[in-house]
Amino acid sequence: MYADEYRVAMDVVLNRGAFILQSENREFDQNLAKYVGSKYAYGVGNGTDAIIIALRAAGVGQGDEVILPSHTYIATAASVHFAGATPVLVECGTDHLIDPEAIESAITSRSKCILPVQLNGRTANMEAIEQIAKKHGLVIVEDAAQGVGSSFKGRAAGTFGIAGTYSFFPAKILGSFGDAGAIVTNDEKIGQRISLLRDHGRNEEGNVVAWGLNSRLDNLQAAVLLTRMKHLDKEIARRREIASMYQEGLQGISELLLPPGPNASPDHFDSYQNYEIEAERRDDLKKFLLDNGVGTLIQWNGSPIHWFKDLGFNVNLPITDELFKRCLLLPINSMLTNLEVEIVIEEVRRFYRS
Ligand SMILES: *Cc1c(COP(=O)(O)O)cnc(C)c1O
């Protein structure tokens, strides 16, 4: 979609021939900050670097524990590891996002940071999480890789913590044509550290004043993202329409648990990066759907993080274990037609009738 617009945007960059930290990059940072309502935004190389840099900028490092859900991409935990800290995995709640009570139970004297993951295009109940953070003197860094465009009580995913991160991997709602990510913050000092960390520790005059990485957003990707951003609200509106169709079409099937619908609560605005259901006889359903032309996915290739024993995890999370016998992603993206959505609904219904 919008192929001509992308070609024009990329041609402008190609014809000029300057590819790193140029005008599109600055413009994208400004547009993103405005879109989510944060003071500062910094494009970086990808969503994983974004978390590492955000944690480092927030002062997380050696000896610190960071609390995160096990139901997330391995990149979230790996970022904690590469920031030098220890990932502490906890359970998620019925909406598949980190469970505030589980956070509180996991706090120790070494806890430094809560890393909620705004999964599936939904922002967690950040009030509850902010209260816990305040009570125990912890910082919050948000992994909003999947949260672009979602909000809680009118505030965008990524803007609650001391820093929040996004991924623009092609499969994400705001996807580029390669790897890309960003970090937002309202704190000027943190912003300066992020800016140094993403560009070899160099300040605006080009002087090296700290240790840094090479993790800048390609200008070409920034040009693509600027174009894509113009259509983001339409994209999200369509995803919410499809979610409504699923909500209506699949209600009343006792073997299913659906995610919260688009109008379930005035506090949440969900962008439906994914439509993650829980289903009895999940594997049989998945096979039945595939045999009938409907492709589905299980997130993270079917494995929450605490199952990766080779990484040294040894924690008991029965709720997440149970969830991973049941969770399934139904197709959702703005290219799906209503007819296709109706076919998915009909096939799911047919499976449970039989
Ligand atoms: C995609 C994703 C990331 C990592 O983003 P990349 O851009 O692929 O590095 C991190 N966390 C979550 C929850 C994601 O979905």
The ligand as an SDF file (V2000), in Angstrom:
LIG
                    3D

 15 15  0  0  0  0  0  0  0  0999 V2000
    9.5130   -6.7140   18.4310 C   0  0  0  0  0  0  0  0  0  0  0  0
    9.7130   -6.6760   19.8920 C   0  0  0  0  0  0  0  0  0  0  0  0
   10.9290   -6.2750   20.4880 C   0  0  0  0  0  0  0  0  0  0  0  0
   12.2060   -6.0870   19.7230 C   0  0  0  0  0  0  0  0  0  0  0  0
   12.1640   -5.2470   18.6520 O   0  0  0  0  0  0  0  0  0  0  0  0
   13.2330   -5.3610   17.4690 P   0  0  0  0  0  0  0  0  0  0  0  0
   13.0160   -4.1020   16.7080 O   0  0  0  0  0  0  0  0  0  0  0  0
   12.8880   -6.5860   16.6740 O   0  0  0  0  0  0  0  0  0  0  0  0
   14.5900   -5.4370   18.0620 O   0  0  0  0  0  0  0  0  0  0  0  0
   10.9840   -6.1640   21.8640 C   0  0  0  0  0  0  0  0  0  0  0  0
    9.9140   -6.4340   22.6300 N   0  0  0  0  0  0  0  0  0  0  0  0
    8.7270   -6.8300   22.0990 C   0  0  0  0  0  0  0  0  0  0  0  0
    7.5800   -7.0770   23.0150 C   0  0  0  0  0  0  0  0  0  0  0  0
    8.5900   -6.9730   20.7200 C   0  0  0  0  0  0  0  0  0  0  0  0
    7.4200   -7.3910   20.2190 O   0  0  0  0  0  0  0  0  0  0  0  0
  1  2  1  0
  2  3  1  0
  2 14  2  0
  3  4  1  0
  3 10  2  0
  4  5  1  0
  5  6  1  0
  6  7  2  0
  6  8  1  0
  6  9  1  0
 10 11  1  0
 11 12  2  0
 12 13  1  0
 12 14  1  0
 14 15  1  0
M  END
$$$$
